[in-house]
Amino acid sequence: MAQQEAQNGSSQVVFTAVKPQLLVEAPKASDAVQFNKAAFGAVETGRTTHPKRKADQELPHIISAQLQLAGCTLVVSDYCEDSALVKSDGAGIAFCLETEDVDAAITQAVTAGAIAEDEVTEATEGACDKLRVRKVKDPYGYVWLICTPTEKSCSEVEA
């Protein structure tokens, strides 16, 4: 049984949340926060700025801005060379946002400054879900997949 639990990812450590953190080149975190509000309806719930500003900085350095988006917390931070945070090279991340109206969501994101990529396509996620999906890239290089289910999932079909 213990071996089974270990194989399934069970552990004595309990995680209470996952908070993706977007690192954007300083001083653009404030702009990224505004973009996420305008494009995706995010709500800013907190912000921590560096207590000491350098004389050449027009805006305070954002250590973290917490946003609520679709029931999750997303953290946006300014990245600079002397930052404690490490920006990964070669690793990628994409965010999937589910909505009822892909076209309206794409229009809203593009109006806020995103670039729409490709066309709306039908895709399969997992064994059962079929999705209408389109990608946008935000002004900071992050990819957002905007999608809506087009068919019921296996669990909904079986119910």
Contacts in CASP RR format, 6 or more apart in sequence:
PFRMAT RR
TARGET T0000
AUTHOR 0000-0000-0000
METHOD contacts of the structure
MODEL  1
MAQQEAQNGSSQVVFTAVKPQLLVEAPKASDAVQFNKAAFGAVETGRTTH
PKRKADQELPHIISAQLQLAGCTLVVSDYCEDSALVKSDGAGIAFCLETE
DVDAAITQAVTAGAIAEDEVTEATEGACDKLRVRKVKDPYGYVWLICTPT
EKSCSEVEA
17 73 0 8 1.000
18 72 0 8 1.000
19 66 0 8 1.000
19 72 0 8 1.000
19 73 0 8 1.000
19 74 0 8 1.000
19 75 0 8 1.000
20 72 0 8 1.000
20 74 0 8 1.000
20 75 0 8 1.000
20 93 0 8 1.000
20 95 0 8 1.000
21 64 0 8 1.000
21 74 0 8 1.000
21 75 0 8 1.000
21 76 0 8 1.000
21 77 0 8 1.000
21 85 0 8 1.000
22 32 0 8 1.000
22 74 0 8 1.000
22 75 0 8 1.000
22 76 0 8 1.000
22 77 0 8 1.000
22 140 0 8 1.000
22 142 0 8 1.000
23 77 0 8 1.000
23 78 0 8 1.000
23 79 0 8 1.000
23 83 0 8 1.000
23 85 0 8 1.000
23 87 0 8 1.000
24 31 0 8 1.000
24 32 0 8 1.000
24 76 0 8 1.000
24 77 0 8 1.000
24 78 0 8 1.000
24 79 0 8 1.000
24 140 0 8 1.000
25 78 0 8 1.000
25 79 0 8 1.000
25 80 0 8 1.000
25 140 0 8 1.000
26 61 0 8 1.000
26 78 0 8 1.000
26 79 0 8 1.000
26 80 0 8 1.000
26 83 0 8 1.000
27 57 0 8 1.000
27 58 0 8 1.000
27 59 0 8 1.000
27 61 0 8 1.000
27 62 0 8 1.000
27 78 0 8 1.000
28 78 0 8 1.000
28 140 0 8 1.000
29 62 0 8 1.000
29 65 0 8 1.000
29 76 0 8 1.000
29 77 0 8 1.000
29 78 0 8 1.000
30 59 0 8 1.000
30 62 0 8 1.000
30 65 0 8 1.000
31 139 0 8 1.000
32 76 0 8 1.000
32 138 0 8 1.000
32 139 0 8 1.000
32 140 0 8 1.000
33 42 0 8 1.000
33 44 0 8 1.000
33 47 0 8 1.000
33 62 0 8 1.000
33 65 0 8 1.000
33 67 0 8 1.000
33 76 0 8 1.000
35 112 0 8 1.000
35 113 0 8 1.000
35 114 0 8 1.000
35 138 0 8 1.000
35 139 0 8 1.000
35 140 0 8 1.000
36 42 0 8 1.000
36 67 0 8 1.000
36 69 0 8 1.000
36 74 0 8 1.000
36 76 0 8 1.000
36 138 0 8 1.000
37 43 0 8 1.000
37 44 0 8 1.000
37 67 0 8 1.000
38 108 0 8 1.000
38 111 0 8 1.000
38 112 0 8 1.000
39 108 0 8 1.000
39 109 0 8 1.000
39 111 0 8 1.000
39 112 0 8 1.000
39 113 0 8 1.000
39 114 0 8 1.000
39 136 0 8 1.000
39 138 0 8 1.000
39 144 0 8 1.000
40 69 0 8 1.000
40 70 0 8 1.000
40 97 0 8 1.000
40 105 0 8 1.000
40 108 0 8 1.000
40 109 0 8 1.000
40 144 0 8 1.000
41 69 0 8 1.000
42 67 0 8 1.000
42 68 0 8 1.000
42 69 0 8 1.000
42 74 0 8 1.000
43 67 0 8 1.000
43 68 0 8 1.000
43 69 0 8 1.000
44 65 0 8 1.000
44 66 0 8 1.000
44 67 0 8 1.000
45 66 0 8 1.000
45 67 0 8 1.000
45 68 0 8 1.000
45 73 0 8 1.000
46 65 0 8 1.000
46 66 0 8 1.000
47 62 0 8 1.000
47 64 0 8 1.000
47 65 0 8 1.000
47 66 0 8 1.000
48 62 0 8 1.000
48 63 0 8 1.000
48 64 0 8 1.000
48 65 0 8 1.000
49 60 0 8 1.000
49 61 0 8 1.000
49 62 0 8 1.000
49 63 0 8 1.000
50 60 0 8 1.000
50 61 0 8 1.000
50 62 0 8 1.000
50 63 0 8 1.000
53 60 0 8 1.000
53 61 0 8 1.000
61 78 0 8 1.000
61 80 0 8 1.000
62 76 0 8 1.000
62 77 0 8 1.000
62 78 0 8 1.000
63 77 0 8 1.000
63 78 0 8 1.000
64 75 0 8 1.000
64 76 0 8 1.000
64 77 0 8 1.000
65 75 0 8 1.000
65 76 0 8 1.000
65 77 0 8 1.000
66 73 0 8 1.000
66 74 0 8 1.000
66 75 0 8 1.000
67 73 0 8 1.000
67 74 0 8 1.000
67 75 0 8 1.000
67 76 0 8 1.000
68 74 0 8 1.000
69 97 0 8 1.000
70 97 0 8 1.000
70 98 0 8 1.000
77 83 0 8 1.000
77 85 0 8 1.000
79 85 0 8 1.000
79 87 0 8 1.000
93 142 0 8 1.000
93 143 0 8 1.000
94 135 0 8 1.000
94 142 0 8 1.000
94 143 0 8 1.000
94 144 0 8 1.000
94 145 0 8 1.000
95 142 0 8 1.000
95 143 0 8 1.000
95 144 0 8 1.000
95 145 0 8 1.000
96 144 0 8 1.000
96 145 0 8 1.000
96 147 0 8 1.000
97 105 0 8 1.000
97 144 0 8 1.000
97 145 0 8 1.000
97 146 0 8 1.000
97 147 0 8 1.000
98 147 0 8 1.000
98 148 0 8 1.000
98 149 0 8 1.000
99 105 0 8 1.000
99 146 0 8 1.000
99 147 0 8 1.000
99 148 0 8 1.000
100 148 0 8 1.000
101 148 0 8 1.000
102 120 0 8 1.000
102 132 0 8 1.000
102 133 0 8 1.000
102 134 0 8 1.000
102 146 0 8 1.000
102 147 0 8 1.000
102 148 0 8 1.000
103 120 0 8 1.000
105 146 0 8 1.000
106 116 0 8 1.000
106 120 0 8 1.000
106 134 0 8 1.000
106 136 0 8 1.000
106 146 0 8 1.000
109 116 0 8 1.000
109 136 0 8 1.000
109 138 0 8 1.000
109 144 0 8 1.000
109 146 0 8 1.000
110 116 0 8 1.000
110 136 0 8 1.000
113 138 0 8 1.000
113 139 0 8 1.000
114 136 0 8 1.000
114 137 0 8 1.000
114 138 0 8 1.000
114 139 0 8 1.000
114 144 0 8 1.000
115 136 0 8 1.000
115 137 0 8 1.000
116 134 0 8 1.000
116 135 0 8 1.000
116 136 0 8 1.000
117 134 0 8 1.000
117 135 0 8 1.000
117 136 0 8 1.000
117 137 0 8 1.000
117 143 0 8 1.000
118 134 0 8 1.000
118 135 0 8 1.000
119 134 0 8 1.000
120 132 0 8 1.000
120 133 0 8 1.000
120 134 0 8 1.000
121 132 0 8 1.000
121 133 0 8 1.000
121 134 0 8 1.000
122 130 0 8 1.000
122 131 0 8 1.000
122 132 0 8 1.000
122 133 0 8 1.000
122 150 0 8 1.000
123 130 0 8 1.000
123 131 0 8 1.000
123 132 0 8 1.000
123 133 0 8 1.000
123 147 0 8 1.000
124 130 0 8 1.000
124 131 0 8 1.000
125 131 0 8 1.000
125 147 0 8 1.000
127 154 0 8 1.000
128 151 0 8 1.000
128 153 0 8 1.000
128 154 0 8 1.000
128 155 0 8 1.000
128 157 0 8 1.000
129 149 0 8 1.000
129 151 0 8 1.000
129 153 0 8 1.000
130 149 0 8 1.000
130 150 0 8 1.000
130 151 0 8 1.000
131 147 0 8 1.000
131 148 0 8 1.000
131 149 0 8 1.000
131 150 0 8 1.000
132 147 0 8 1.000
132 148 0 8 1.000
132 150 0 8 1.000
133 145 0 8 1.000
133 146 0 8 1.000
133 147 0 8 1.000
133 148 0 8 1.000
134 145 0 8 1.000
134 146 0 8 1.000
134 147 0 8 1.000
135 143 0 8 1.000
135 144 0 8 1.000
135 145 0 8 1.000
135 146 0 8 1.000
136 143 0 8 1.000
136 144 0 8 1.000
136 146 0 8 1.000
137 143 0 8 1.000
137 144 0 8 1.000
138 144 0 8 1.000
END
